């Protein structure tokens, strides 16, 4: 029988969180990486999609 895992990615406002679960729903791994927030105008926030991709994969 193969072990099997599920990879979950939570793309939040300030960073990416990744969790790996086994077949028993136990967390086997966790990682978090922040990405830059850009403020082009007062009250606005933007993110660079390329940077999000790079910190997530």
trRosetta pair geometry for C-beta under 8 A, 3 or more apart (Angstrom, degrees):
i j d omega theta_ij theta_ji phi_ij phi_ji
3 22 6.8 -63 171 -143 95 100
3 23 7.0 -149 174 -14 52 111
4 22 7.3 101 89 -161 68 60
4 23 5.2 66 77 -65 111 104
5 20 5.4 -3 -179 -173 127 98
5 21 6.5 149 -162 75 70 46
5 22 5.9 -42 -105 -101 76 50
5 23 8.0 -86 -84 -40 40 65
5 28 6.7 -81 -126 42 120 143
6 20 7.2 158 78 -155 47 50
6 21 4.6 -12 56 58 98 101
7 18 6.7 -12 -171 -168 92 101
7 19 7.6 159 -155 83 46 47
7 20 5.6 -18 -101 -102 68 76
8 18 7.1 156 82 -155 52 51
8 19 4.7 -9 58 59 103 95
8 20 7.8 -174 20 -80 74 29
8 21 6.9 38 -8 -7 112 109
9 16 6.5 -19 -166 -168 96 103
9 17 7.4 151 -158 82 47 51
9 18 5.4 -14 -103 -103 71 79
9 56 6.4 52 -150 -161 134 115
10 16 7.1 152 80 -160 56 52
10 17 4.3 -7 57 60 107 101
10 18 7.7 -161 23 -73 71 34
10 19 7.7 37 -8 -2 105 101
11 16 5.7 -17 -110 -109 61 82
11 52 6.9 44 -144 -170 116 124
11 56 7.3 -17 -96 -97 96 137
12 15 5.6 7 62 61 109 56
12 16 7.0 -176 24 -88 79 29
12 17 6.5 46 -12 -3 116 101
13 37 7.9 20 156 -91 81 126
13 45 8.0 38 -171 114 101 149
14 34 5.6 -25 150 -136 86 95
14 35 7.3 177 174 48 42 65
14 37 6.7 -47 -115 -46 74 119
15 32 5.7 56 133 -180 136 87
15 33 5.7 -175 -162 93 107 37
15 34 4.0 -65 -84 -100 117 49
15 35 6.0 150 -105 5 56 72
15 55 7.3 -93 -149 133 76 143
16 32 7.1 173 87 -148 49 50
16 33 5.5 -5 54 58 92 86
16 35 7.1 51 -13 -19 93 112
16 52 6.8 124 -51 -162 121 76
16 55 5.6 154 23 112 124 100
16 56 4.4 -133 -153 -94 171 86
17 30 7.3 -15 -171 -166 91 87
17 31 7.3 167 -152 87 48 49
17 32 4.9 -11 -102 -101 76 86
18 29 7.7 -15 115 116 94 97
18 30 7.1 162 86 -152 59 41
18 31 4.8 0 53 55 102 94
18 32 7.7 -169 20 -73 67 42
18 56 7.3 131 -58 -156 117 69
19 27 5.7 -64 -163 -131 107 104
19 29 7.1 156 -158 86 41 60
19 30 5.4 -2 -106 -104 71 78
20 27 7.1 101 71 -162 54 60
20 28 4.7 -64 103 67 101 94
20 29 4.0 25 33 47 119 99
20 30 7.6 -134 20 -60 74 45
21 25 5.7 -13 -171 -139 124 39
21 26 6.7 142 -152 67 70 33
21 27 6.1 -44 -95 -96 69 47
21 28 6.7 143 -121 7 16 92
22 25 7.4 -72 70 -2 62 14
22 26 5.1 -7 39 55 106 89
22 28 5.2 90 -38 -41 96 126
27 30 6.1 16 173 -51 126 106
33 55 4.1 -159 117 -180 130 107
33 56 7.3 -152 59 -72 123 42
34 55 7.4 -90 80 -168 24 159
35 47 6.2 65 111 -152 125 110
35 48 7.3 -137 170 51 121 85
35 51 4.9 133 -154 130 118 110
35 52 5.4 -52 -50 -86 174 61
35 55 5.1 -153 -71 18 101 152
36 47 7.5 149 84 -134 61 69
36 48 6.7 23 65 14 104 111
36 51 6.2 -38 30 151 95 166
37 45 5.3 -25 -172 -160 110 111
37 46 7.6 131 -167 64 60 39
37 47 6.5 -42 -112 -85 57 79
38 45 7.0 130 70 -163 48 56
38 46 4.6 -36 71 68 103 90
38 47 7.0 166 18 -86 92 28
38 48 7.0 79 -15 -37 128 87
39 42 7.6 35 171 -95 110 30
39 44 6.3 132 -155 81 59 72
39 45 5.9 -28 -94 -101 70 63
39 46 7.7 173 -80 20 22 78
40 44 5.4 -45 56 97 83 133
40 46 5.9 30 -12 2 111 127
41 44 4.4 55 58 15 85 128
47 51 7.1 -126 176 66 81 111
47 52 5.9 57 150 -50 123 119
48 51 4.0 66 83 9 109 112
48 52 6.8 177 89 -12 57 81
49 52 5.6 -52 -148 35 35 114
49 53 6.4 39 153 -21 66 104
50 53 5.7 -52 -151 35 32 114
50 54 6.4 29 153 -18 65 108
51 54 5.7 -55 -145 38 33 111
51 55 6.4 20 161 -10 67 106
52 55 6.4 -63 -146 42 27 100
52 56 6.1 20 158 -19 64 118
53 56 5.9 -70 -146 39 25 109
53 57 6.2 -1 171 -1 67 113
54 57 6.9 -61 -131 42 23 92
